[in-house]
Protein backbone atom coordinates (compact mmCIF):
# COMPACT_ATOMS: atom_id res chain seq x y z
CA UNK A 1 0.00 0.00 0.00
CA UNK A 2 1.37 3.41 -0.94
CA UNK A 3 2.54 5.75 1.82
CA UNK A 4 0.11 8.48 0.70
CA UNK A 5 -2.78 6.02 1.12
CA UNK A 6 -1.69 4.96 4.60
CA UNK A 7 -1.19 8.58 5.66
CA UNK A 8 -4.61 9.62 4.33
CA UNK A 9 -6.29 6.62 5.95
CA UNK A 10 -4.78 7.44 9.35
CA UNK A 11 -5.63 11.13 9.01
CA UNK A 12 -9.29 10.73 8.07
CA UNK A 13 -10.08 7.84 10.42
CA UNK A 14 -8.60 9.85 13.30
CA UNK A 15 -10.99 12.70 12.47
CA UNK A 16 -13.97 10.35 12.17
CA UNK A 17 -13.15 8.52 15.41
CA UNK A 18 -12.51 11.75 17.33
CA UNK A 19 -15.97 12.95 16.35
CA UNK A 20 -17.65 9.56 16.94
CA UNK A 21 -18.74 9.36 13.31
CA UNK A 22 -19.72 5.82 12.31
CA UNK A 23 -18.49 4.78 8.86
CA UNK A 24 -17.44 1.88 6.77
CA UNK A 25 -14.89 1.66 4.01
CA UNK A 26 -15.79 -0.14 0.80
CA UNK A 27 -14.87 -0.07 -2.86
CA UNK A 28 -11.46 -0.87 -4.26
CA UNK A 29 -9.75 -0.14 -0.95
CA UNK A 30 -11.77 -2.84 0.80
CA UNK A 31 -11.21 -5.21 -2.11
CA UNK A 32 -7.46 -4.56 -1.77
CA UNK A 33 -7.57 -5.42 1.95
CA UNK A 34 -9.35 -8.65 0.99
CA UNK A 35 -6.68 -9.55 -1.58
CA UNK A 36 -7.31 -7.72 -4.85
CA UNK A 37 -4.16 -6.69 -6.71
CA UNK A 38 -5.80 -3.73 -8.42
CA UNK A 39 -4.19 -0.42 -7.43
CA UNK A 40 -6.03 1.71 -4.89
CA UNK A 41 -7.35 4.84 -6.59
CA UNK A 42 -9.33 6.29 -3.72
CA UNK A 43 -10.66 5.44 -0.29
CA UNK A 44 -14.45 5.11 -0.33
CA UNK A 45 -16.30 5.88 2.89
CA UNK A 46 -20.01 5.36 3.48
CA UNK A 47 -21.53 7.36 6.33
CA UNK A 48 -24.48 9.51 7.15
CA UNK A 49 -24.39 12.88 5.40
CA UNK A 50 -25.58 14.51 8.60
CA UNK A 51 -21.89 14.43 9.59
CA UNK A 52 -20.66 16.28 6.48
CA UNK A 53 -20.64 19.70 8.26
CA UNK A 54 -18.38 18.31 11.02
CA UNK A 55 -16.07 16.67 8.50
CA UNK A 56 -15.89 19.82 6.35
CA UNK A 57 -14.99 21.95 9.38
CA UNK A 58 -12.14 19.54 10.20
CA UNK A 59 -10.90 19.06 6.64
CA UNK A 60 -11.67 22.35 4.87
CA UNK A 61 -8.16 22.70 3.42
CA UNK A 62 -8.52 19.32 1.68
CA UNK A 63 -12.09 19.50 0.31
CA UNK A 64 -12.09 19.23 -3.48
CA UNK A 65 -15.83 18.88 -4.03
CA UNK A 66 -19.01 19.13 -2.01
CA UNK A 67 -20.84 18.45 -0.04
CA UNK A 68 -23.09 18.30 -3.07
CA UNK A 69 -25.65 16.17 -4.80
CA UNK A 70 -24.26 13.87 -7.49
CA UNK A 71 -26.33 12.04 -10.07
CA UNK A 72 -25.64 10.06 -13.22
CA UNK A 73 -27.01 6.89 -14.85
CA UNK A 74 -25.58 4.70 -12.05
CA UNK A 75 -25.60 6.83 -8.87
CA UNK A 76 -27.81 9.34 -7.10
CA UNK A 77 -26.45 10.59 -3.77
CA UNK A 78 -24.84 13.34 -1.74
CA UNK A 79 -21.05 13.29 -1.71
CA UNK A 80 -18.00 14.94 -0.22
CA UNK A 81 -14.59 14.56 -1.84
CA UNK A 82 -11.21 15.23 -0.24
CA UNK A 83 -7.63 15.06 -1.41
CA UNK A 84 -5.08 14.53 1.34
CA UNK A 85 -1.57 15.00 -0.07
CA UNK A 86 -2.40 13.27 -3.35
CA UNK A 87 -4.78 10.61 -2.02
CA UNK A 88 -8.41 10.91 -3.04
CA UNK A 89 -11.00 10.23 -0.34
CA UNK A 90 -14.62 9.90 -1.41
CA UNK A 91 -17.42 10.10 1.14
CA UNK A 92 -20.93 9.08 0.22
CA UNK A 93 -24.05 9.78 2.24
CA UNK A 94 -25.50 6.33 2.86
CA UNK A 95 -28.84 7.91 3.74
CA UNK A 96 -29.30 9.30 0.21
CA UNK A 97 -27.33 6.76 -1.82
CA UNK A 98 -29.33 5.14 -4.60
CA UNK A 99 -27.89 2.93 -7.29
CA UNK A 100 -29.46 1.87 -10.55
CA UNK A 101 -29.79 -1.85 -11.14
CA UNK A 102 -27.60 -3.52 -13.76
CA UNK A 103 -30.27 -3.14 -16.40
CA UNK A 104 -30.68 0.54 -15.43
CA UNK A 105 -34.44 0.05 -15.27
CA UNK A 106 -34.86 1.02 -11.63
CA UNK A 107 -33.23 2.42 -8.53
CA UNK A 108 -32.67 0.97 -5.06
CA UNK A 109 -31.31 2.21 -1.74
CA UNK A 110 -27.89 0.62 -1.29
CA UNK A 111 -28.14 0.54 2.50
CA UNK A 112 -31.06 -1.86 2.13
CA UNK A 113 -29.17 -4.17 -0.25
CA UNK A 114 -25.52 -4.12 0.82
CA UNK A 115 -25.70 -3.93 4.60
CA UNK A 116 -26.76 -7.48 5.33
CA UNK A 117 -23.70 -8.15 7.51
CA UNK A 118 -22.04 -6.10 10.25
CA UNK A 119 -18.94 -4.09 9.48
CA UNK A 120 -15.59 -5.77 10.03
CA UNK A 121 -13.28 -3.99 12.45
CA UNK A 122 -9.74 -4.69 11.36
CA UNK A 123 -6.29 -3.16 11.38
CA UNK A 124 -4.56 -2.00 8.20
CA UNK A 125 -0.98 -0.77 8.48
CA UNK A 126 -1.50 -0.26 12.22
CA UNK A 127 -4.72 1.73 11.74
CA UNK A 128 -7.98 0.33 13.10
CA UNK A 129 -10.76 0.73 10.54
CA UNK A 130 -14.38 -0.24 9.92
CA UNK A 131 -14.59 -2.21 6.69
CA UNK A 132 -17.48 -3.55 4.62
CA UNK A 133 -18.07 -7.27 5.16
CA UNK A 134 -16.62 -9.20 2.19
CA UNK A 135 -20.02 -10.76 1.40
CA UNK A 136 -21.63 -7.33 1.12
CA UNK A 137 -18.69 -6.16 -0.98
CA UNK A 138 -19.13 -9.01 -3.47
CA UNK A 139 -22.87 -8.35 -3.76
CA UNK A 140 -22.20 -4.65 -4.34
CA UNK A 141 -19.49 -5.23 -6.94
CA UNK A 142 -21.65 -7.75 -8.81
CA UNK A 143 -24.16 -4.93 -9.39
CA UNK A 144 -21.37 -2.86 -10.93
CA UNK A 145 -20.18 -5.37 -13.52
CA UNK A 146 -21.12 -4.19 -16.98
CA UNK A 147 -19.23 -2.90 -19.99
CA UNK A 148 -18.16 0.24 -18.11
CA UNK A 149 -17.07 -1.55 -14.94
CA UNK A 150 -15.40 -4.77 -16.10
CA UNK A 151 -12.43 -4.14 -13.78
CA UNK A 152 -14.76 -5.11 -10.90
CA UNK A 153 -14.43 -8.78 -11.91
CA UNK A 154 -10.87 -9.03 -10.56
CA UNK A 155 -12.03 -7.53 -7.26
CA UNK A 156 -14.92 -9.99 -7.03
CA UNK A 157 -12.64 -12.96 -7.71
CA UNK A 158 -10.13 -11.84 -5.07
CA UNK A 159 -12.78 -11.21 -2.43
CA UNK A 160 -14.52 -14.52 -3.16
CA UNK A 161 -11.17 -16.27 -2.72
CA UNK A 162 -10.75 -14.47 0.62
CA UNK A 163 -14.23 -15.59 1.72
CA UNK A 164 -13.50 -19.19 0.77
CA UNK A 165 -10.05 -19.29 2.37
CA UNK A 166 -11.35 -17.73 5.58
CA UNK A 167 -14.51 -19.87 5.62
CA UNK A 168 -16.83 -16.88 5.87
CA UNK A 169 -20.48 -17.41 5.32
N, C-alpha and C positions, 0 to 999 in steps of 0.2 A: 504494500500500500504506500502511495506517495506521501512524503512528509507534509505537503500542503493539505492533503486530505485528513491526515491524522490531526494536524494542528486545528483545522476548521472544525472537525468533529469534537475535539476537546473544548474548543471555545464555545460552540453553540450549545452543546449539552450542559456545560456549566451554567450558562445563562438560563436554560430551560429548567434545570434542577433547582437553581437558586430561587426561581420564581414559582416553583411547584407547578410547572406546566406539564401535564401529561402529553406524551407523544409516542409515536412509533416510527421507526425508520423502515422504509421499504425500497422498492425499485432495484436498480442495478447495484446499489451499495449492499443491500441485504443479500442479493443473489451472490455477490462477491464473497461475503462472509460465509455463505453456504457452499462455496466452492466454484463459482463461475470464474472463468479466466478473462472475461470481457473487462476492458479497462473501466474504471469508475469515472463517469463524467460529472456527476453531481451527487449530492446527498439529498434524498427525498424524505421529507418529514411530513407526516399526517398528524394534525392536531386541530383543536377547535379554533376557529378564526376569532373567537372572543378574546383570545390572547394576543392577537396581532398588535394592538396598541402597546402592550408591555414589551413585546419583542422589538418593535420599531424603536421605542425609546431607548432600549439597551444596545441596539445595533445600527443606529441611524447613519453612521459613517460607511456602512457596508451594504445598505439597501440599494439594489439596482432596479427594482420594479415592485410596485404595489405599496401597500395592499391594494389589490384591484380585482375586478371580475375578469375572468378569462373564459372564452368560449370558442370552440371550433367544432369540427364534425365528430370528434372523439370525446372531448371534455367540456364540462360546464362547472365552474367552481370559482371560489375566491382564492387568490394566491399572494404570496410574498416571496420575493427572490432576493437573495443576498450573494455577495461575492467576498469571501474572506481570503485575502492574499492569493487570489487566483483560483480558489476553489468555489465552485457554484454550490449554493445551498437553496433548494426549492422547498417551500412550505405550502402545503395545501390545506385548506379548511375542510376537514372531514364532514362538517355539518352541512356544507353546501355542495360537496363533490358528487357530481353525476357523471356517469360514463355511458357512452352509447354501446349497445351490444355489437357483437362482431358484424352482424348484418346491417348495422346502422339503421335499424327500423324502430328502435325505441331506446329509452333512457332508463337507468336504474341508479339508485343511491348505492355507492360503493360500500358504505359502512354496513349496509344490510347484507351484502354479498361476500365481502372479504374480511369479515371480522368474526369468523366462526370459532376461532381459537384465541386464547389469551396471548398477549405479547410475550416474547422471550426476553428475559433480562440476561444479558451476556456481557462479556468484556472483550473489547477489541483494542489492541495496542495499549492496554492498561486503562482504557476508558470504559466505564460501565454505561451500557446503552439499552434502550428498549427497542426491540427488533420485531418485525412482523414474523409470525409463525410461518415456517416454510410451507405448510399446507395451504395457508391463505395466499402466500406469495405465488405458488404454482397456479392456483385458481385465477388469481389476478392476471398473471402473465399469459395464461391461455386465452383470456379475453382480448389480449393485445395482438396476438399473432394474426397478421394479415400481410398483404403485400408491402405495406409501409413499415411493418414492425417485425420482419423476419428474424432480426437479431435476437428476439426474445427466446427463440427456440433453444439456443445454447444455454441461456439462463435456466430455462425450464429443465433441460436435461441435467444440468449440474445440481439443481436443487432437488430434483427427484432422486438423484444418486445419493445426495446427503440424507434424504428422508429414509431411503432404503438401508443405507449403511448404519444409520443411527436408530433404526427400528422405530420410527415415529409413525404413529397412526394406528 
